[in-house]
Amino acid sequence: MGGLSRLREARIAVQAGKFELADEILAEIRASGPLGDPESAARELQQIRGLSRAARDGFGLARAHVRELFATARRLETYDRSGSRQIDMTAPSEVRRF
């Protein structure tokens, strides 16, 4: 399979949020050598780069939002199906993923 079609697969994987798959595809491409048409490859790589940056920024904003929610809500009150109130104390633990 050609390098450009693999680049398209990597872009589609990033769009779908399958970052590990995209990383695997890009590693295969790096190991396989030249991609063919440099202009087409550059366009695909630019799209992948833009999508990756947008995902990174989105994750950063989501993390900041969750931190704010935990900071403002020290306890969470919810109700179960029978109508009983459930109170949970929220601990400001750091989520370290991605």
N, CA, C and O of each residue as an XYZ file, in Angstrom:
392
protein
N       0.847     -1.172      0.000
C       0.000      0.000      0.000
C       0.895      1.238      0.000
O       1.895      1.277      0.717
N       0.542      2.253     -0.801
C       1.373      3.435     -0.941
C       1.413      4.303      0.300
O       0.517      4.276      1.144
N       2.496      5.081      0.381
C       2.685      5.952      1.527
C       1.608      7.017      1.658
O       1.189      7.352      2.765
N       1.153      7.559      0.501
C       0.124      8.596      0.556
C      -1.209      8.044      1.056
O      -1.913      8.711      1.814
N      -1.551      6.844      0.641
C      -2.808      6.263      1.135
C      -2.689      5.940      2.627
O      -3.674      6.029      3.360
N      -1.499      5.568      3.074
C      -1.285      5.336      4.510
C      -1.377      6.648      5.280
O      -1.884      6.672      6.401
N      -0.889      7.749      4.684
C      -1.026      9.055      5.323
C      -2.498      9.429      5.456
O      -2.913      9.970      6.481
N      -3.275      9.146      4.438
C      -4.719      9.415      4.504
C      -5.351      8.585      5.626
O      -6.210      9.075      6.359
N      -4.923      7.333      5.753
C      -5.430      6.491      6.838
C      -5.078      7.092      8.205
O      -5.897      7.082      9.124
N      -3.865      7.609      8.328
C      -3.447      8.232      9.585
C      -4.295      9.462      9.877
O      -4.693      9.681     11.021
N      -4.580     10.276      8.842
C      -5.424     11.461      9.029
C      -6.829     11.060      9.468
O      -7.400     11.678     10.367
N      -7.379     10.043      8.844
C      -8.718      9.567      9.206
C      -8.716      9.034     10.637
O      -9.681      9.238     11.374
N      -7.648      8.358     11.033
C      -7.543      7.845     12.404
C      -7.518      8.998     13.413
O      -8.148      8.918     14.467
N      -6.791     10.065     13.087
C      -6.750     11.231     13.979
C      -8.137     11.864     14.059
O      -8.584     12.235     15.144
N      -8.816     11.988     12.929
C     -10.160     12.561     12.918
C     -11.117     11.732     13.769
O     -12.029     12.277     14.390
N     -10.911     10.419     13.799
C     -11.782      9.526     14.569
C     -11.358      9.425     16.032
O     -12.008      8.738     16.820
N     -10.272     10.106     16.398
C      -9.804     10.053     17.782
C      -9.013      8.795     18.100
O      -8.806      8.472     19.269
N      -8.574      8.090     17.084
C      -7.785      6.870     17.266
C      -6.304      7.218     17.139
O      -5.647      6.878     16.155
N      -5.798      7.908     18.168
C      -4.457      8.471     18.108
C      -3.370      7.401     18.125
O      -2.331      7.571     17.486
N      -3.587      6.314     18.836
C      -2.577      5.250     18.867
C      -2.450      4.599     17.495
O      -1.343      4.297     17.048
N      -3.575      4.383     16.831
C      -3.543      3.811     15.482
C      -2.817      4.759     14.531
O      -1.992      4.322     13.729
N      -3.118      6.047     14.617
C      -2.446      7.034     13.763
C      -0.943      7.011     14.009
O      -0.152      7.078     13.068
N      -0.555      6.916     15.272
C       0.870      6.874     15.604
C       1.533      5.630     15.013
O       2.649      5.707     14.499
N       0.855      4.489     15.084
C       1.396      3.249     14.508
C       1.566      3.383     12.993
O       2.585      2.972     12.437
N       0.564      3.957     12.334
C       0.639      4.128     10.881
C       1.796      5.049     10.523
O       2.558      4.764      9.599
N       1.932      6.162     11.259
C       3.022      7.094     10.974
C       4.389      6.461     11.223
O       5.345      6.755     10.506
N       4.492      5.602     12.224
C       5.755      4.900     12.480
C       6.087      3.961     11.321
O       7.244      3.864     10.913
N       5.077      3.272     10.791
C       5.286      2.397      9.632
C       5.748      3.209      8.420
O       6.632      2.787      7.675
N       5.137      4.375      8.238
C       5.504      5.219      7.102
C       6.946      5.692      7.227
O       7.697      5.681      6.252
N       7.334      6.115      8.455
C       8.718      6.560      8.661
C       9.704      5.443      8.340
O      10.764      5.697      7.769
N       9.365      4.224      8.700
C      10.264      3.091      8.482
C      10.325      2.672      7.015
O      11.306      2.067      6.584
N       9.276      2.991      6.243
C       9.214      2.497      4.870
C       9.947      3.367      3.856
O      10.175      2.922      2.731
N      10.321      4.588      4.214
C      11.079      5.414      3.285
C      10.249      6.487      2.613
O       9.233      6.919      3.157
N      10.678      6.931      1.412
C      10.032      8.045      0.712
C       8.549      7.796      0.435
O       8.112      6.660      0.254
N       7.790      8.896      0.408
C       6.335      8.801      0.270
C       5.842      8.925     -1.162
O       4.685      8.599     -1.427
N       6.643      9.370     -2.068
C       6.166      9.597     -3.429
C       6.077     11.086     -3.689
O       7.068     11.805     -3.553
N       4.895     11.553     -4.063
C       4.674     12.966     -4.392
C       4.852     13.838     -3.151
O       4.032     13.775     -2.235
N       5.915     14.655     -3.105
C       6.198     15.451     -1.907
C       5.113     16.479     -1.585
O       4.851     16.740     -0.411
N       4.479     17.065     -2.599
C       3.442     18.075     -2.348
C       2.202     17.457     -1.710
O       1.641     18.017     -0.768
N       1.777     16.308     -2.217
C       0.612     15.632     -1.637
C       0.904     15.169     -0.220
O       0.059     15.276      0.669
N       2.119     14.651     -0.017
C       2.514     14.206      1.315
C       2.542     15.378      2.283
O       2.107     15.250      3.428
N       3.049     16.516      1.832
C       3.114     17.706      2.686
C       1.711     18.176      3.060
O       1.478     18.573      4.202
N       0.773     18.135      2.111
C      -0.619     18.530      2.404
C      -1.241     17.612      3.453
O      -1.866     18.079      4.406
N      -1.064     16.308      3.271
C      -1.624     15.352      4.243
C      -1.005     15.555      5.620
O      -1.711     15.562      6.629
N       0.317     15.721      5.660
C       0.988     15.929      6.949
C       0.541     17.227      7.614
O       0.414     17.290      8.837
N       0.303     18.258      6.813
C      -0.182     19.525      7.360
C      -1.578     19.347      7.964
O      -1.864     19.902      9.025
N      -2.437     18.590      7.308
C      -3.779     18.318      7.847
C      -3.692     17.518      9.138
O      -4.404     17.804     10.100
N      -2.821     16.517      9.159
C      -2.644     15.710     10.372
C      -2.128     16.587     11.505
O      -2.598     16.481     12.638
N      -1.175     17.443     11.208
C      -0.623     18.341     12.219
C      -1.715     19.266     12.775
O      -1.806     19.454     13.988
N      -2.535     19.836     11.903
C      -3.611     20.718     12.343
C      -4.633     19.998     13.202
O      -5.071     20.526     14.223
N      -5.015     18.795     12.795
C      -5.969     18.001     13.580
C      -5.393     17.622     14.935
O      -6.097     17.639     15.945
N      -4.113     17.281     14.950
C      -3.466     16.902     16.210
C      -3.409     18.077     17.170
O      -3.648     17.918     18.367
N      -3.094     19.250     16.652
C      -3.063     20.450     17.501
C      -4.456     20.763     18.046
O      -4.600     21.106     19.219
N      -5.471     20.647     17.208
C      -6.841     20.912     17.660
C      -7.248     19.923     18.747
O      -7.895     20.306     19.721
N      -6.877     18.662     18.588
C      -7.191     17.656     19.608
C      -6.459     17.975     20.906
O      -7.046     17.900     21.986
N      -5.184     18.328     20.807
C      -4.405     18.681     21.997
C      -5.036     19.862     22.724
O      -5.189     19.835     23.945
N      -5.399     20.892     21.977
C      -6.001     22.074     22.585
C      -7.347     21.739     23.215
O      -7.672     22.225     24.299
N      -8.126     20.908     22.533
C      -9.428     20.510     23.071
C      -9.291     19.724     24.367
O     -10.051     19.935     25.311
N      -8.323     18.819     24.410
C      -8.087     18.060     25.641
C      -7.636     18.986     26.768
O      -8.051     18.824     27.915
N      -6.793     19.947     26.438
C      -6.331     20.891     27.451
C      -7.479     21.703     28.021
O      -7.562     21.903     29.233
N      -8.368     22.173     27.151
C      -9.532     22.932     27.619
C     -10.458     22.063     28.467
O     -10.995     22.519     29.476
N     -10.640     20.817     28.054
C     -11.494     19.911     28.827
C     -10.906     19.644     30.207
O     -11.636     19.628     31.198
N      -9.611     19.437     30.281
C      -8.950     19.228     31.581
C      -9.124     20.444     32.478
O      -9.415     20.309     33.666
N      -8.944     21.637     31.906
C      -9.103     22.863     32.695
C     -10.541     22.996     33.187
O     -10.772     23.419     34.320
N     -11.495     22.641     32.353
C     -12.905     22.722     32.733
C     -13.220     21.755     33.874
O     -13.918     22.108     34.825
N     -12.703     20.545     33.769
C     -12.930     19.555     34.835
C     -12.296     20.027     36.137
O     -12.893     19.878     37.203
N     -11.100     20.591     36.064
C     -10.459     21.138     37.270
C     -11.327     22.211     37.913
O     -11.499     22.230     39.131
N     -11.874     23.105     37.091
C     -12.744     24.161     37.614
C     -13.982     23.568     38.276
O     -14.412     24.031     39.333
N     -14.549     22.550     37.652
C     -15.738     21.906     38.228
C     -15.420     21.305     39.601
O     -16.195     21.466     40.544
N     -14.297     20.620     39.711
C     -13.920     20.034     40.993
C     -13.619     21.111     42.032
O     -13.915     20.937     43.214
N     -13.033     22.216     41.593
C     -12.697     23.286     42.536
C     -13.948     23.961     43.080
O     -13.983     24.350     44.247
N     -14.963     24.103     42.256
C     -16.168     24.804     42.707
C     -17.166     23.885     43.389
O     -17.978     24.346     44.191
N     -17.121     22.610     43.090
C     -18.090     21.670     43.675
C     -17.361     20.719     44.611
O     -16.866     19.676     44.183
N     -17.296     21.076     45.878
C     -16.617     20.207     46.846
C     -17.446     18.983     47.181
O     -16.918     17.980     47.662
N     -18.738     19.064     46.929
C     -19.558     17.877     47.139
C     -20.596     17.809     46.038
O     -21.024     18.824     45.489
N     -20.975     16.618     45.740
C     -21.903     16.367     44.649
C     -23.148     15.713     45.222
O     -23.070     14.668     45.869
N     -24.303     16.335     44.980
C     -25.562     15.774     45.449
C     -26.351     15.268     44.252
O     -26.647     16.016     43.320
N     -26.681     13.999     44.295
C     -27.500     13.394     43.259
C     -28.596     12.586     43.928
O     -28.587     12.400     45.145
N     -29.524     12.113     43.144
C     -30.637     11.323     43.664
C     -30.694     10.006     42.905
O     -30.548      9.970     41.683
N     -30.909      8.917     43.653
C     -31.014      7.622     42.996
C     -32.437      7.427     42.479
O     -33.273      8.321     42.602
N     -32.705      6.275     41.909
C     -34.019      6.005     41.307
C     -35.160      6.042     42.314
O     -36.295      6.349     41.948
N     -34.881      5.739     43.559
C     -35.940      5.739     44.571
C     -36.151      7.125     45.183
O     -37.042      7.302     46.013
N     -35.345      8.101     44.785
C     -35.501      9.452     45.287
C     -34.634      9.779     46.487
O     -34.720     10.880     47.030
N     -33.802      8.840     46.910
C     -32.918      9.095     48.044
C     -31.727      9.944     47.594
O     -31.152      9.728     46.527
N     -31.382     10.899     48.427
C     -30.272     11.789     48.102
C     -28.943     11.093     48.373
O     -28.761     10.456     49.411
N     -28.028     11.221     47.432
C     -26.686     10.664     47.549
C     -25.708     11.825     47.574
O     -25.709     12.650     46.661
N     -24.876     11.903     48.596
C     -23.885     12.975     48.692
C     -22.501     12.362     48.588
O     -22.143     11.473     49.361
N     -21.735     12.840     47.637
C     -20.359     12.383     47.448
C     -19.431     13.581     47.600
O     -19.646     14.632     46.996
N     -18.406     13.406     48.411
C     -17.393     14.447     48.536
C     -16.414     14.285     47.375
O     -15.932     13.185     47.104
N     -16.135     15.367     46.711
C     -15.218     15.306     45.577
C     -13.824     15.676     46.043
O     -13.618     16.702     46.691
N     -12.896     14.844     45.711
C     -11.499     15.103     46.052
C     -10.820     15.694     44.825
O     -10.981     15.169     43.724
N     -10.087     16.744     44.987
C      -9.425     17.360     43.826
C      -8.203     16.572     43.382
O      -7.078     17.064     43.463
N      -8.426     15.342     42.912
C      -7.304     14.532     42.442
C      -6.954     14.903     41.011
O      -7.814     15.322     40.236
N      -5.720     14.750     40.683
C      -5.202     15.114     39.365
C      -5.354     13.929     38.421
O      -4.879     12.832     38.715
N      -6.002     14.143     37.309
C      -6.125     13.108     36.291
C      -4.963     13.280     35.332
O      -4.795     14.346     34.741
N      -4.167     12.246     35.175
C      -2.972     12.345     34.330
C      -3.042     11.332     33.198
O      -2.404     10.280     33.235
N      -3.823     11.674     32.209
C      -3.915     10.835     31.014
C      -3.723     11.703     29.800
O      -3.953     12.912     29.834
N      -3.298     11.072     28.726
C      -3.019     11.699     27.445
C      -1.802     12.541     27.493
O      -1.428     13.143     26.487
